Amino acid sequence: MNVYEVRKSIRTFQEKELSSVDLGKISSYLNDSGNFIGPFGNQFKFNLVIEKKTQAEQKIGTYGLIKNAQGYILGSSNTDTKSLFDYAFVFENIVLYLTQLNIGTCWLAGRFRKHHAISHLTLEEGQIIPAITPFGYTAEKPRLKERLAKKILKVNTRLPENKLFFYQSFDTPLERKAPEFQKALHLLRIAPSAKNKQSWRLLFNRDFTKVHFFILSSLADNELYMCEPEYLDIGVAYNHFKAGLDSDGISGKLSINNPAISTPEKYKYITTWTRD
């Protein structure tokens, strides 16, 4: 299966505990440090927290958003842009790996009790927990609360391409000018994002050898989050974009090289992908 296509956010899980086989696979994945090096070279560690083995005062509450989670996966990061980008990139790989195992997940960057989550980690000075995921076997039917949340967020709706991808300037939509990038752009477009804001904006240069990544900052002042969630969104988006490029045999690398072009208000430059 194409995990990028089938991945979806699950908020209601079965009460059934995960099998020892599945828990073993997850533990092995989390214990392999090579899985958690981001594109900018930052490395992370992640903890597996099993709810039934957790003291009541340490249970990671989600304000009723999540039901019957069998556990959580969480890690820590510094707060600079590259670190958050890398955290999101590797964290999405965890989500996709669990999807391969038919285990449900849901990105949570805001609605979890931070002090309970922090009790499971040893944070260095200045570090935060950017996002966590619950996990478990997916319930057959989502709760009414979950269905309403999905309806409000329009989780199955995506912005049109002409609002996301541009050519040489933000006045010119990319349209069909870059056919060899269509798979990468499709996978990017279906990536999850905070409140389904789809905050990523991509700008191609004239000969399609560079792609500049920007975010539209709209949740910066939301106190739910420990960091501006768009910095996570763009890391997830690049994960999907790179997967599409890899499948088509297109290679490149990231650098910080702001093109210094005119940008709409609240757009922030993040990084540039350059073709090899």
N, C-alpha and C positions, 0 to 999 in steps of 0.2 A: 504494500500500500504506500501511497505518497503521504507521509505523515504531515507534510505542510498543508495538504488539501483537507485532511480529515480532522486535524487538531481543532478542538473547540473547548471553550471554557465550561467546566462542570462545577456546579455549586451544590448539587444534591447527590450524595453517595449512598451506596448500600451500607447496611450495618455490618455486612460480612467483612471479617478481617482479611487482610492480604495473606496470600499463601506464603509459606516459608521460601518457596522457590522464587516468587516475585520479589520478596523482601531481600533475598540474597542477591538477585540481579541488580536491584537498586543500590544496595550497599556496595557492591563491587564497582559499579559505575562511579559512585560518589567517592570511593577510595582511590580511584585512578587520577592522580593529580594532572596527568597529561590531558584530561578532558576539559580542564578549566583554565586554559591560557587564552586570553582574548586576543583580538587582532593587533592591539597596541602592546601586547606583551605582559599585561597584568595577569596575575594568577590568583585564584580564589580557592577557598575551602568551604564545603557545605556540610551542614549537619542534618541528619535524619532524626526527626522527633516522632516517636510513636505515642499517640494520644493515650492509649490505655495504660501505658507505663509512666505517665506523667502525673505528678502531684496536682491537685485541683488548682492550687495557687499559681502553677506554672503553665496551665493549659492555655493555648494560644487562641483567645477569643476573637471572633470575627463579626461581632455585633449582629448575629443572626443571619449573616450573609451565606455562611457555609453550614451544611448539615451532614453529620455522620462522617466527617473526615477521619480517616484512619491514622493520619499523621500529617506532618508538614516537613518541607525541605526549606532551609533558610541558610543564608550566608551573609557576609559583611563586606563592605567596600569603603574605600576612601571616597571623597565627594567631588573630586575633580572630574572634568568632562570625560577624559579618556578612561578613567576607572569605571564610571557609571556605564559608559558605552560597552566596555568589555564585560562587565557584570551581566548586563542584559543579554549580550551575545551568547555567553556560555550558559546562562540560566535558561534561555530559550532552548538550548540543546538538551538540558535536563527534561524540560517539558515535552520535547519531541521524543526523547528516549522513552519516557513513561507512556506516551501515546502509542509507540510501537508495541509496548507490553499490554495494550488495552487497559491502561490505568488512567483514570481521569485526573485532571489538574485544573487549576485556575490561577492565573497571575493575580497576586494581591500586592499592590504597592501602597495602598492607603488604608483599607478597612481591615486592620488587624491590630490587636492590642500590643503596642510596641514594647512596653515594659515587660510583658510576659515573654515575648519573642527574644528580647535581649537577655533574659535569664538563661537561655540555652546556649549563649555564645560568650566568648571573651573578646570584647571589642577593644581595639587599640584606640588611642586618643584620636578623635576626629572622624572615626569610622561610624557608619550607619548600616542599617539593614534596608537596602533599597526596595526589596520585594521578596515575597515568600510564595510558596504554593502549597495548598492542601493536596492530598492525594487519596485515592480509594477507587473501588470499583463503581462505575457509573450506575446510578439508580435508573430503573426503567422509565419512570416518569418524573420530570422535574416538578418541584413544588410550585404552587401558584405564585409565591413570592419571587421565585426564580424566573418564571415566565414573564411576570410583570417587569422585572428588572431588565430582561433581555429586550422586551418590547420598547421600554423607555430609551435604552441605549442603542436600539436599532442595530443589534449585533451582527445581523446578516447583511447589513447595508454598507456599501463602500462608496467613497467619494468618486466621481468620474475621473478618468485619467487626466483630463485637461485641467484639473485642479491640483494635480500632484506632480506631474512630470513636465519639464520645460526644456526649451532648446535655445541656448545662448543668452536669453534674457527671460525674466519672469513675465514678460508681456507675450511670449510666444509658446503656446503649448507644444509639447513634443509630438503629439498625435502619432502617426505611423512612420516617423522618420528613422527609427532605429529598430528595424525588424529583428535583428539578432539578439536584442535585449528583451524581447517580449516575454519570454518565460521568466526571466529574472524580475521584471517589473510586475508580472502577474503574481508571483509568489510574495513579493514585497507588499503588494496591494492588499493581500488577504491576511497580513500579519496582524496580531492583536495589538491593541494600544489602549492607554488609559482613557476610560470613558468613551472608547471607540472614536477618539478625536482624529485619528490618522494624521498626526502632526508632522509627518515627514514631507519634505519637498525636495525633489531632485532636479538638478540643472545640468544638462549635457553641453559640452563644448562643441565647437563647429564640426570637428572630424570624429567625434564620439570616442575619443581616447581618454577623456576625463569626465567623471560624474561628480558634481559637487553636492554634498548632502547638507541640507538645512532643516531646522525645526521651526515650526510655528508655535511660539510659546504662548499658551493660553491658560495653563493651570499653575503658573508659577507661585501664586499667592494662596493656593489651596492648602490649608493647614493639615489636611488628612495625610499628606505625603511627607516623607523624611527628606526627599529631594524632589527637584522639578521632574515630574514623570516623563516629560518629553525626551530627556536625556537617556532614559531607558528605552522609550519607544524607538528611537533612532538606532539603538544597538540591536533591537529585535528586527527592525526593518532591514538592517544590513545583513543580518544572519540569513534572512529569506532571500535577499538579493544575491548574496554570494552563493547560496545553494543553487539558484537558477543558473548563475554563470558557470559554476563547477560542472553542472550536468551537461552544459553545452560546450565545455572545454575552453572557456574564456578565463584567462588569469589576469590578475592585477594586484595592486597593493594600495594601502591607505597612507595618506600623509596629511599634514595640516598645512594648507597653502591657500589661504583665503583669496578668492578671485577678485575681491574688491570691486564688486559690481553693485549696481543699485538694487536694493531689496525692499520689498514691502515692509510695512511696520510690523514689529514683533517677530520677524524672521531672524534666526541666529544661525550663523555658519558653524558647522561641526567638523567636517572632514571632506577629503577628496579621494576618490578612487581613480587610479591611473592604470591604464591597460599596459600589460607587459609587451 
